[in-house]
Amino acid sequence: MDTPFSQSANIEFADFYDICTRKHIQHPMEKLLSSLILLLLLASCGQRQGSKTTDASAGMKPGWSVLIEDSQESTADETDEMPDYVNVSRTWKDIPDEEFIRKSPTKKEIDRWKKEFEKVHSVDSVWYGEFGLYKDAEQYICDVDLTELLHGRYCEEFSQDDRRTEWRLLQYEWSDGPSAESELDKILRLRGICEDLLDRELGSQMDINLHSWLVIDLQEFYIRLLQEKCLENLSPLAAAALKAENAAFDRLNYSTSAAYQKIDGSPSGFDGSSYPRRVASFGEVALNMEINALEPLLRSLITGSLVAPVSFVQLNEAEELVDKEYGILESTFKEDKESEEEGLCYSVKVRKEAMEKDRHDWHSWLLQREKVSRLLSSPIKESYDNATLGICRHKLIMLKNRYESGAFLSDQYLRVMLPYECVTTEQILSHNYEKLLEEELSK
């Protein structure tokens, strides 16, 4: 899966400039990545190796954050009490073959993977301010290992390898003890490992941006795993249809990201240092829709049981509500000629075109899901159709929230957004974003 949600934001400025000029990164991500340039000019983003100090970082504390000048008020005693760096080291574990979901790795593969992670992150010590963002050294090392491999200076040397990612995640949390009982248990355990790895404090804006892209990376990794296992448990004909449905979702995911960037972004590319996080946060919302559709299907395929539907209206009514809300959202776009001329926002025409492409790909995805449904038998079919209803509910909330994720919004805006869980059908159907926001702003 290669979408604007998953394109890389790089770490070093020189490497970042190279990536911005590479042919494989196309609009809308070029603009998104270019918005990081001003921040990166001020940021030091590599890890400390030994005691080397560049001219740019002399007299300043390095880390994955904007450089922090040494306080002139600090004393020698304070320096003695708090070391600048914490020593950390990596220890590789021998994971039993039965712990893996996919084919267990060979010794040759493991040796290669070790060298790759050690190359991109030759860890020996970490600035204490950065280390304090993590629960322990294992979380720090695994987080940086994956971020460097996927987005660091050497990222283009390595092709996508989900088996390598699974092995690295198991290295992070596996301990010698009882293994997961079933394949489904292993899959859900892996999701839990991802969630635990990502559960940490965040530092500078650059750290927040990088973390948000790792969230997307691991979501897409997990989606590919779910898709793969669903395909393995279907007949050849149904598997072929599901494969086409997966591709339809990928196209929708790209269109949804592009539409968001036309609504929230600007042609000038100067969208602020938080823009990558805002895009990724919205991407996280969109990808959760697919995860919540695939998990019930896989559970039903493996267990042969029916997965209960979400509480909502009938499917045909839900599809009509989503289509209607597309039009309502587009009607909220207002012309602002002065801002358009200054490159601060896209025209209404451009924004509507992006939303119509999103709507087209949404209908194409639903159409492909209908084709899959006709090839399934009970109770798998019912579970799959129930998941489609959940998809429509999720998409309707996205549209009613006006394609906002909630990242970097004030409390007034957050209070008018619909949650995706613990919200009734009546609350969803009666929700009016503009009216509620007007009431909030007038308080």
Phi and psi in degrees as a GROMACS rama.xvg file:
@    title "Ramachandran Plot"
@    xaxis  label "Phi"
@    yaxis  label "Psi"
@TYPE xy
-130.731  100.405  ASP-2
-127.064  167.816  THR-3
-60.1667  -22.0198  PRO-4
-69.612  -25.1047  PHE-5
-110.295  1.22252  SER-6
-66.8229  152.078  GLN-7
-86.2908  140.941  SER-8
-102.825  122.982  ALA-9
-89.3517  172.774  ASN-10
-102.308  -47.3367  ILE-11
-92.2913  142.491  GLU-12
-63.3243  -44.1256  PHE-13
-61.2154  -44.8882  ALA-14
-67.1522  -35.7721  ASP-15
-62.1816  -41.2963  PHE-16
-62.8611  -41.8154  TYR-17
-59.9221  -45.6663  ASP-18
-63.5243  -37.3798  ILE-19
-63.7378  -23.7814  CYS-20
-99.6087  1.27861  THR-21
-77.1208  146.682  ARG-22
-68.7184  -27.6579  LYS-23
-76.3394  -11.4754  HIS-24
-98.6802  110.897  ILE-25
-112.458  166.723  GLN-26
-57.753  137.101  HIS-27
-93.6385  4.38936  PRO-28
-78.4433  -24.633  MET-29
-55.7072  -45.7307  GLU-30
-65.02  -39.6934  LYS-31
-62.4393  -45.2759  LEU-32
-69.6214  -36.588  LEU-33
-63.5088  -23.3051  SER-34
-68.9523  -12.3246  SER-35
-85.7761  -11.8741  LEU-36
-58.5751  -48.5026  ILE-37
-60.8691  -39.2964  LEU-38
-65.994  -42.6112  LEU-39
-68.4343  -27.9114  LEU-40
-62.4914  -23.7114  LEU-41
-102.273  -2.67364  LEU-42
-110.282  147.413  ALA-43
-110.084  120.456  SER-44
-121.669  7.01418  CYS-45
-97.1523  163.361  GLY-46
-86.4952  153.834  GLN-47
-72.1035  130.84  ARG-48
-115.852  115.681  GLN-49
60.9063  -131.257  GLY-50
-118.515  18.3821  SER-51
-67.2334  140.824  LYS-52
-136.92  125.731  THR-53
-82.085  164.294  THR-54
-60.0154  -36.8126  ASP-55
-66.2582  -25.4733  ALA-56
-107.241  4.91279  SER-57
-61.249  131.777  ALA-58
76.8028  9.42331  GLY-59
-134.021  158.127  MET-60
-92.9018  116.377  LYS-61
-78.7598  169.826  PRO-62
159.405  -172.25  GLY-63
-85.2917  42.6298  TRP-64
-144.641  167.678  SER-65
-57.1191  137.166  VAL-66
-54.4962  135.67  LEU-67
-112.716  117.634  ILE-68
-68.5632  145.335  GLU-69
-61.9485  131.761  ASP-70
-68.421  130.41  SER-71
-71.1951  -13.5977  GLN-72
-88.275  -7.08596  GLU-73
-68.4005  151.681  SER-74
-115.085  167.018  THR-75
-62.8953  -36.7039  ALA-76
-63.7466  -41.9716  ASP-77
-62.652  -40.1857  GLU-78
-62.7325  -40.4106  THR-79
-66.0746  -36.1051  ASP-80
-73.2869  -32.4399  GLU-81
-120.867  104.916  MET-82
-65.9209  147.507  PRO-83
-68.8837  -31.8849  ASP-84
-132.601  150.647  TYR-85
-113.06  129.167  VAL-86
-73.5892  132.217  ASN-87
-135.882  153.823  VAL-88
-146.494  154.645  SER-89
-101.589  133.586  ARG-90
-123.987  119.763  THR-91
-84.756  141.998  TRP-92
-107.022  153.88  LYS-93
-92.6833  105.359  ASP-94
-89.3456  124.171  ILE-95
-59.4841  147.377  PRO-96
-56.4426  -37.0228  ASP-97
-70.5538  -9.44958  GLU-98
-79.9218  -16.1656  GLU-99
-85.7297  145.913  PHE-100
-82.9152  -49.2584  ILE-101
-83.604  -173.811  ARG-102
-56.1949  131.563  LYS-103
-66.8434  144.931  SER-104
-75.821  152.999  PRO-105
-83.942  166.499  THR-106
-61.532  -37.4176  LYS-107
-63.6781  -41.5727  LYS-108
-65.0333  -44.4617  GLU-109
-61.3954  -43.5452  ILE-110
-60.07  -40.2525  ASP-111
-67.2299  -42.2808  ARG-112
-64.0293  -39.7137  TRP-113
-59.1866  -45.7758  LYS-114
-63.8106  -36.641  LYS-115
-65.7749  -47.1396  GLU-116
-66.8298  -36.741  PHE-117
-69.5547  -28.878  GLU-118
-71.3207  -46.4014  LYS-119
-76.6231  -20.9463  VAL-120
-145.738  81.1421  HIS-121
-82.477  73.7586  SER-122
-68.3886  138.598  VAL-123
-144.479  -32.6853  ASP-124
-155.784  162.48  SER-125
-142.117  141.734  VAL-126
-57.6069  134.007  TRP-127
-61.3443  -31.9322  TYR-128
-65.3328  -35.7459  GLY-129
-75.3554  -41.5967  GLU-130
-61.6388  -31.8216  PHE-131
-67.0638  -11.7585  GLY-132
-78.3872  -12.8639  LEU-133
-110.565  158.837  TYR-134
-72.6875  -35.3051  LYS-135
-162.979  179.214  ASP-136
-65.0215  -36.9383  ALA-137
-60.8544  -42.7518  GLU-138
-66.4698  -43.2667  GLN-139
-58.4583  -50.228  TYR-140
-64.8709  -44.5924  ILE-141
-65.3235  -43.0266  CYS-142
-58.5331  -49.3254  ASP-143
-71.9332  -36.7803  VAL-144
-52.5317  -51.8781  ASP-145
-70.3632  -39.5141  LEU-146
-65.5897  -43.9032  THR-147
-64.8509  -42.5915  GLU-148
-63.9429  -38.5975  LEU-149
-87.6239  -28.5386  LEU-150
-133.899  -0.0323448  HIS-151
-82.0611  -169.273  GLY-152
-65.207  -24.4487  ARG-153
-102.029  11.2279  TYR-154
-57.8534  -33.8494  CYS-155
-74.455  -7.90204  GLU-156
-77.8773  -16.2197  GLU-157
-118.371  127.576  PHE-158
-80.7478  163.762  SER-159
-62.4572  133.537  GLN-160
-147.311  96.3831  ASP-161
-69.3341  -26.6995  ASP-162
-68.1614  -36.9452  ARG-163
-64.8292  -41.5537  ARG-164
-63.7336  -43.5425  THR-165
-60.1573  -43.6114  GLU-166
-61.7808  -42.0596  TRP-167
-67.6966  -37.7881  ARG-168
-66.6128  -39.3338  LEU-169
-66.4063  -34.5019  LEU-170
-59.0148  -35.2785  GLN-171
-67.7851  -42.7005  TYR-172
-122.369  -8.58929  GLU-173
-70.5715  139.129  TRP-174
-134.131  152.474  SER-175
-65.5911  109.895  ASP-176
-177.446  -167.839  GLY-177
-60.0463  134.691  PRO-178
-82.6685  165.614  SER-179
-60.987  143.582  ALA-180
-75.2461  -35.5497  GLU-181
-135.809  169.683  SER-182
-62.1365  -40.4593  GLU-183
-61.7845  -41.0213  LEU-184
-60.7802  -41.2181  ASP-185
-63.9611  -40.8126  LYS-186
-65.4528  -45.9368  ILE-187
-67.5446  -33.5486  LEU-188
-63.422  -40.0994  ARG-189
-65.0889  -37.5976  LEU-190
-62.4351  -41.0401  ARG-191
-62.8116  -37.0561  GLY-192
-63.5371  -44.4782  ILE-193
-58.5925  -45.2907  CYS-194
-64.0415  -39.5826  GLU-195
-67.6525  -41.3483  ASP-196
-61.1193  -39.461  LEU-197
-81.245  -9.5011  LEU-198
-84.3737  90.0618  ASP-199
-151.489  170.277  ARG-200
-75.0074  154.054  GLU-201
-115.515  147.498  LEU-202
-105.88  -112.311  GLY-203
-70.3392  172.502  SER-204
-61.6392  -36.728  GLN-205
-64.2266  -42.3122  MET-206
-62.7125  -41.6299  ASP-207
-62.1154  -43.6558  ILE-208
-62.7075  -47.6224  ASN-209
-63.0232  -41.2117  LEU-210
-62.2704  -39.9054  HIS-211
-65.2187  -33.4894  SER-212
-74.2522  -32.136  TRP-213
-66.3046  -35.6774  LEU-214
-56.9534  -47.3872  VAL-215
-62.8303  -43.8185  ILE-216
-55.379  -47.1768  ASP-217
-74.8937  -30.8137  LEU-218
-63.0295  -45.6911  GLN-219
-68.1848  -36.9042  GLU-220
-58.1601  -45.2324  PHE-221
-68.5346  -38.6076  TYR-222
-62.0192  -44.1364  ILE-223
-61.4474  -37.3875  ARG-224
-64.8836  -46.2425  LEU-225
-62.0564  -44.294  LEU-226
-60.4095  -44.9279  GLN-227
-60.4754  -44.4492  GLU-228
-73.1521  -32.9273  LYS-229
-64.0822  -43.5586  CYS-230
-61.071  -38.0295  LEU-231
-65.956  -23.8012  GLU-232
-102.766  12.3661  ASN-233
-114.864  160.843  LEU-234
-65.978  158.683  SER-235
-54.9226  -41.1038  PRO-236
-67.286  -47.1182  LEU-237
-66.8585  -35.6021  ALA-238
-64.479  -39.6858  ALA-239
-63.9155  -40.0539  ALA-240
-66.8489  -40.6539  ALA-241
-66.606  -35.3614  LEU-242
-62.2688  -40.6317  LYS-243
-66.5704  -36.0902  ALA-244
-65.8535  -39.4728  GLU-245
-61.6231  -40.9905  ASN-246
-66.0809  -35.9023  ALA-247
-64.7574  -37.6876  ALA-248
-65.3401  -40.5595  PHE-249
-59.0107  -41.9074  ASP-250
-64.7512  -41.8556  ARG-251
-62.8162  -42.3112  LEU-252
-59.2655  -41.1254  ASN-253
-64.9364  -46.2042  TYR-254
-64.7831  -38.039  SER-255
-64.8649  -41.6429  THR-256
-64.5881  -43.4421  SER-257
-63.3139  -39.7037  ALA-258
-64.1198  -43.672  ALA-259
-58.258  -43.0191  TYR-260
-71.0205  -22.7599  GLN-261
-77.0061  -32.4261  LYS-262
-77.1413  -45.1573  ILE-263
-95.1484  -24.5585  ASP-264
-94.0767  -174.964  GLY-265
-137.45  149.612  SER-266
-60.88  -27.7701  PRO-267
-67.5833  -24.798  SER-268
87.0154  -7.83382  GLY-269
-90.6615  80.9059  PHE-270
-105.105  6.02854  ASP-271
92.5768  156.662  GLY-272
-69.0845  -17.6752  SER-273
-87.2286  -2.36981  SER-274
-59.7385  -45.4967  TYR-275
-57.0531  -38.2925  PRO-276
-66.1361  -39.2525  ARG-277
-64.6985  -42.9168  ARG-278
-63.6962  -45.7143  VAL-279
-65.4604  -37.6969  ALA-280
-64.1739  -39.7285  SER-281
-67.9434  -37.4902  PHE-282
-61.237  -37.2393  GLY-283
-60.7497  -41.1807  GLU-284
-62.823  -44.8431  VAL-285
-65.6639  -40.7839  ALA-286
-70.9575  -30.666  LEU-287
-60.2778  -30.258  ASN-288
-61.8677  -42.1892  MET-289
-72.4653  -39.3795  GLU-290
-60.1036  -44.6359  ILE-291
-69.1029  -15.6513  ASN-292
-90.1721  -35.1441  ALA-293
-79.3882  -37.9169  LEU-294
-59.9409  -45.9459  GLU-295
-62.4936  -38.2649  PRO-296
-62.4492  -47.4412  LEU-297
-64.5947  -42.0001  LEU-298
-59.9136  -42.5314  ARG-299
-67.9668  -38.5948  SER-300
-64.874  -40.2525  LEU-301
-78.5103  -41.3661  ILE-302
-93.7031  -18.8412  THR-303
73.4654  16.2666  GLY-304
-110.085  160.826  SER-305
-81.8402  134.045  LEU-306
-97.7931  122.626  VAL-307
-61.6308  146.094  ALA-308
-77.1861  162.382  PRO-309
-73.6675  157.996  VAL-310
-82.8683  111.394  SER-311
-162.731  -171.701  PHE-312
-74.6673  178.379  VAL-313
-65.5436  154.46  GLN-314
-58.8332  -46.1088  LEU-315
-63.502  -36.9781  ASN-316
-68.181  -38.4751  GLU-317
-62.3731  -41.5588  ALA-318
-63.0001  -40.1094  GLU-319
-65.9673  -39.1945  GLU-320
-63.4975  -41.3606  LEU-321
-63.233  -46.0444  VAL-322
-61.6744  -41.0143  ASP-323
-64.0045  -39.6536  LYS-324
-69.54  -28.9476  GLU-325
-55.7772  -47.8552  TYR-326
-64.2446  -39.1489  GLY-327
-63.803  -43.6114  ILE-328
-60.6039  -46.0102  LEU-329
-61.7568  -32.3129  GLU-330
-68.7554  -15.5731  SER-331
-84.1948  -9.98129  THR-332
-71.3537  129.053  PHE-333
-120.974  141.757  LYS-334
-70.0736  140.966  GLU-335
-143.035  84.3991  ASP-336
-57.5554  -40.5787  LYS-337
-63.4793  -45.6116  GLU-338
-66.4234  -36.8018  SER-339
-64.1725  -44.1492  GLU-340
-63.7358  -32.2196  GLU-341
-85.5512  0.341385  GLU-342
75.1019  22.303  GLY-343
-89.9612  -18.7883  LEU-344
-153.884  159.72  CYS-345
-83.2212  155.646  TYR-346
-67.5333  161.032  SER-347
-59.3517  -39.4801  VAL-348
-59.4935  -46.7435  LYS-349
-65.0168  -42.0766  VAL-350
-65.737  -40.7802  ARG-351
-67.1672  -39.451  LYS-352
-60.9218  -41.2331  GLU-353
-64.8831  -41.5457  ALA-354
-68.3712  -34.2767  MET-355
-69.1352  -34.0689  GLU-356
-65.6544  -40.7938  LYS-357
-60.8619  -45.9794  ASP-358
-63.4965  -41.569  ARG-359
-59.9334  -46.4303  HIS-360
-71.2428  -28.3881  ASP-361
-63.2272  -47.6533  TRP-362
-63.361  -37.6669  HIS-363
-64.0638  -38.5033  SER-364
-65.4392  -46.8702  TRP-365
-61.7886  -38.9588  LEU-366
-62.3099  -41.5153  LEU-367
-68.1042  -33.7399  GLN-368
-66.3694  -34.8588  ARG-369
-62.221  -39.4706  GLU-370
-64.4086  -41.1415  LYS-371
-64.8371  -44.4848  VAL-372
-56.695  -39.5505  SER-373
-66.9131  -17.1487  ARG-374
-97.1777  -1.2341  LEU-375
-102.159  154.53  LEU-376
-113.939  162.914  SER-377
-67.5618  146.768  SER-378
-88.6034  2.59824  PRO-379
-61.3701  -42.8631  ILE-380
-59.2622  -45.9489  LYS-381
-63.0538  -41.4139  GLU-382
-63.1115  -40.7602  SER-383
-66.5528  -43.748  TYR-384
-66.5548  -36.534  ASP-385
-62.5593  -37.6714  ASN-386
-66.1103  -35.7855  ALA-387
-62.8279  -39.7549  THR-388
-61.6304  -42.6589  LEU-389
-61.9771  -36.5755  GLY-390
-61.2296  -46.6681  ILE-391
-62.8124  -41.9177  CYS-392
-60.2973  -45.1663  ARG-393
-63.0166  -46.6588  HIS-394
-64.889  -37.7285  LYS-395
-61.7797  -41.2245  LEU-396
-65.9478  -40.357  ILE-397
-56.4118  -45.322  MET-398
-69.671  -41.4752  LEU-399
-66.0513  -26.4154  LYS-400
-85.0003  6.14469  ASN-401
59.4347  38.7568  ARG-402
56.2193  40.7621  TYR-403
-105.63  140.258  GLU-404
-93.7749  -20.9743  SER-405
102.636  -7.32062  GLY-406
-73.0287  127.433  ALA-407
62.5426  33.5566  PHE-408
-103.779  149.776  LEU-409
-72.7099  164.999  SER-410
-59.3084  -32.877  ASP-411
-61.6732  -40.7746  GLN-412
-74.1286  -39.0313  TYR-413
-62.836  -34.869  LEU-414
-67.9957  -20.9577  ARG-415
-98.3024  -0.0619961  VAL-416
-86.3419  142.797  MET-417
-79.9521  134.841  LEU-418
-76.8449  161.607  PRO-419
-90.7032  -17.7619  TYR-420
-121.669  159.81  GLU-421
55.0776  43.9651  CYS-422
-133.744  136.982  VAL-423
-82.4052  162.428  THR-424
-59.8417  -41.509  THR-425
-61.347  -40.3812  GLU-426
-65.4372  -37.9165  GLN-427
-66.5002  -48.738  ILE-428
-66.6666  -33.2132  LEU-429
-88.9949  -5.34332  SER-430
-67.9195  131.97  HIS-431
-133.113  101.157  ASN-432
-58.1774  -49.3284  TYR-433
-64.8407  -42.674  GLU-434
-64.5574  -44.9293  LYS-435
-65.6481  -38.0477  LEU-436
-67.715  -40.1403  LEU-437
-60.5027  -41.0897  GLU-438
-65.2  -40.5869  GLU-439
-65.0887  -44.6935  GLU-440
-70.7669  -20.529  LEU-441
-88.6156  -3.74581  SER-442
